[in-house]
Amino acid sequence: MTLLITVVKQVQRKSFQRLLLYRFSSYNGALRKGSESKWLCGSSQEILSAVREQVEVRQNFISEEEENAIFKEVEPGLRKKRYEFDHWDDAIHGYRETERLQWGVICESIFNRVRGVAFPEGSPLLGPIHVLDLDKEGYIKPHIDSVKFCGSTIAGLSLLSDSIMRLVPENNSTDWVDLLLSRRSLYILRDDARFKFTHEILKDEESFFSGQKVPRHRRISVICRNLPV
């Protein structure tokens, strides 16, 4: 009888542990979906499932002080340029841009954090960091980056303004995914989200997320890429 009671208790304990694990997993899944809903929405659950493992937005990735440090390094060079309203491949309207290889200590520490969370370990990175300055009236048209210049992953810091990035599958223009790129956030696009979806930054008059207006101001994105392999 003692042996039987012991076995029953062990079975009950294992069942209870499985129940706790299920509830914990379900709770974590709900938390993740709840967190995603703050920056991810789309035309269907199917399209969201297709990109869920390949897109990420980390809100408040940098502090206001770190944003100011990056801005102070890039603004003098940007001020010397005029906003352009055409682009060599017609992808961007109302922009100026530059590349930067050398950074101060604070900025270099920020980009080391970006590299650590965004790119596979040992992945060769494109040396210069791309700085893209969009005028308030500027926008980025739907496009897919050339595989000649970029690898599997792109990561960008958003400075000065919130904005909406829209992804549309190349083979089905009726589906869409919107990412809310809040000021000081980091976005990451990987693999199919890079090469099987167009991406764009919406105009101010089109800048809505889940039905809510997201005002677009001047926006600077600081973009890291890995090399094609």
Secondary structure in CASP SS format (residue, H / E / C, confidence):
PFRMAT SS
TARGET T0000
AUTHOR 0000-0000-0000
METHOD secondary structure of the structure
MODEL  1
M C 1.00
T H 1.00
L H 1.00
L H 1.00
I H 1.00
T H 1.00
V H 1.00
V H 1.00
K H 1.00
Q H 1.00
V H 1.00
Q H 1.00
R H 1.00
K H 1.00
S H 1.00
F H 1.00
Q H 1.00
R H 1.00
L H 1.00
L H 1.00
L H 1.00
Y H 1.00
R H 1.00
F H 1.00
S H 1.00
S H 1.00
Y H 1.00
N H 1.00
G H 1.00
A H 1.00
L H 1.00
R H 1.00
K H 1.00
G H 1.00
S H 1.00
E H 1.00
S C 1.00
K C 1.00
W C 1.00
L E 1.00
C E 1.00
G E 1.00
S C 1.00
S C 1.00
Q H 1.00
E H 1.00
I H 1.00
L H 1.00
S H 1.00
A H 1.00
V H 1.00
R C 1.00
E C 1.00
Q C 1.00
V E 1.00
E E 1.00
V E 1.00
R E 1.00
Q C 1.00
N C 1.00
F C 1.00
I C 1.00
S C 1.00
E H 1.00
E H 1.00
E H 1.00
E H 1.00
N H 1.00
A H 1.00
I H 1.00
F H 1.00
K H 1.00
E H 1.00
V H 1.00
E H 1.00
P H 1.00
G H 1.00
L H 1.00
R H 1.00
K C 1.00
K C 1.00
R C 1.00
Y C 1.00
E E 1.00
F C 1.00
D C 1.00
H C 1.00
W C 1.00
D C 1.00
D C 1.00
A C 1.00
I E 1.00
H E 1.00
G E 1.00
Y E 1.00
R E 1.00
E E 1.00
T E 1.00
E E 1.00
R E 1.00
L C 1.00
Q C 1.00
W C 1.00
G C 1.00
V H 1.00
I H 1.00
C H 1.00
E H 1.00
S H 1.00
I H 1.00
F H 1.00
N H 1.00
R H 1.00
V H 1.00
R H 1.00
G H 1.00
V H 1.00
A H 1.00
F C 1.00
P C 1.00
E C 1.00
G C 1.00
S C 1.00
P C 1.00
L E 1.00
L C 1.00
G C 1.00
P C 1.00
I E 1.00
H E 1.00
V E 1.00
L E 1.00
D E 1.00
L E 1.00
D E 1.00
K E 1.00
E E 1.00
G E 1.00
Y E 1.00
I E 1.00
K E 1.00
P E 1.00
H E 1.00
I C 1.00
D C 1.00
S C 1.00
V C 1.00
K C 1.00
F C 1.00
C C 1.00
G C 1.00
S C 1.00
T E 1.00
I E 1.00
A E 1.00
G E 1.00
L E 1.00
S E 1.00
L E 1.00
L C 1.00
S C 1.00
D C 1.00
S E 1.00
I E 1.00
M E 1.00
R E 1.00
L E 1.00
V E 1.00
P E 1.00
E C 1.00
N C 1.00
N C 1.00
S C 1.00
T C 1.00
D C 1.00
W C 1.00
V E 1.00
D E 1.00
L E 1.00
L E 1.00
L E 1.00
S C 1.00
R C 1.00
R C 1.00
S C 1.00
L E 1.00
Y E 1.00
I E 1.00
L E 1.00
R E 1.00
D C 1.00
D H 1.00
A H 1.00
R H 1.00
F H 1.00
K C 1.00
F E 1.00
T E 1.00
H E 1.00
E E 1.00
I E 1.00
L C 1.00
K C 1.00
D H 1.00
E H 1.00
E H 1.00
S C 1.00
F E 1.00
F E 1.00
S C 1.00
G C 1.00
Q E 1.00
K E 1.00
V C 1.00
P C 1.00
R C 1.00
H C 1.00
R C 1.00
R E 1.00
I E 1.00
S E 1.00
V E 1.00
I E 1.00
C E 1.00
R E 1.00
N E 1.00
L C 1.00
P C 1.00
V C 1.00
END
